[in-house]
């Protein structure tokens, strides 16, 4: 195998190991944006109009949270982490 072919094979193996992520989501009224701060293992809430931080919660994931999805109809969302857990959250603003 040539060096170029080996590099492509290694790149393919690395691509297979990538974890999909969604790190931000609007809430159901689109007043707030919920995001994941991977470095601090937190869920951060931003005011969508001002861009200011409105709050934060520890994610309670053992690993890094990688996905956040807000309900389109309720004040609730889920996070998924590299620890293979799913956390259900009810918002209390």
C-alpha positions as CSV (number, residue, x, y, z in Angstrom):
1,X,0.0,0.0,0.0
2,X,1.4,3.4,-0.9
3,X,1.7,6.2,1.7
4,X,-1.1,8.1,0.1
5,X,-3.5,5.1,0.2
6,X,-2.6,4.5,3.8
7,X,-3.3,8.1,4.7
8,X,-6.7,7.8,3.1
9,X,-7.4,4.6,5.0
10,X,-6.4,6.2,8.3
11,X,-8.6,9.2,7.5
12,X,-11.5,6.9,6.9
13,X,-11.0,5.1,10.2
14,X,-10.9,8.5,12.0
15,X,-14.1,9.6,10.2
16,X,-15.8,6.5,11.5
17,X,-14.9,7.4,15.0
18,X,-16.4,11.0,14.8
19,X,-19.3,11.6,17.1
20,X,-22.2,13.6,15.7
21,X,-23.3,16.6,17.8
22,X,-25.8,19.3,17.9
23,X,-24.7,21.9,20.3
24,X,-27.5,24.5,20.2
25,X,-31.3,24.6,19.9
26,X,-34.0,27.3,20.2
27,X,-36.6,26.8,22.9
28,X,-40.3,26.3,21.8
29,X,-41.0,30.1,21.8
30,X,-37.6,31.0,20.2
31,X,-36.9,33.4,23.1
32,X,-33.9,31.5,24.3
33,X,-31.1,29.4,22.8
34,X,-29.9,26.4,24.7
35,X,-26.3,25.4,24.0
36,X,-23.7,22.9,25.3
37,X,-20.5,24.1,26.9
38,X,-18.4,21.0,26.5
39,X,-15.4,22.3,28.4
40,X,-17.5,23.0,31.5
41,X,-20.0,20.1,31.0
42,X,-22.9,22.6,31.2
43,X,-26.1,23.5,29.4
44,X,-26.1,27.3,28.8
45,X,-29.2,29.4,28.2
46,X,-28.9,32.5,26.1
47,X,-31.4,35.3,25.5
48,X,-32.0,35.1,21.8
49,X,-32.6,38.9,21.4
50,X,-29.9,40.3,23.5
51,X,-27.3,37.5,23.2
52,X,-26.7,37.7,26.9
53,X,-26.3,34.6,29.1
54,X,-29.6,33.9,30.9
55,X,-28.5,30.9,33.0
56,X,-26.6,27.7,33.1
57,X,-27.0,24.2,34.5
58,X,-24.5,21.4,35.1
59,X,-25.3,18.7,32.5
60,X,-25.1,15.8,35.0
61,X,-23.5,13.7,32.2
62,X,-20.4,11.7,33.2
63,X,-19.0,12.3,29.7
64,X,-19.3,15.3,27.5
65,X,-22.9,16.2,26.4
66,X,-23.0,16.0,22.5
67,X,-26.6,16.6,21.5
68,X,-29.3,18.9,22.7
69,X,-32.9,18.9,21.3
70,X,-35.8,21.1,22.5
71,X,-39.4,20.1,22.4
72,X,-41.3,22.1,19.7
73,X,-44.4,22.4,22.0
74,X,-43.3,22.2,25.6
75,X,-40.7,23.8,28.0
76,X,-38.6,20.7,27.9
77,X,-35.5,19.3,26.2
78,X,-33.1,16.4,26.2
79,X,-29.4,16.1,26.2
80,X,-27.3,13.1,25.1
81,X,-23.8,12.5,26.1
82,X,-20.7,10.4,25.4
83,X,-21.6,8.4,28.5
84,X,-24.5,7.0,26.4
85,X,-27.1,8.6,28.7
86,X,-30.1,10.7,27.8
87,X,-31.2,13.4,30.3
88,X,-34.7,14.9,30.2
89,X,-35.0,18.5,31.4
90,X,-38.1,20.6,32.2
91,X,-37.4,24.3,32.0
92,X,-38.1,26.5,35.0
93,X,-37.6,30.1,33.9
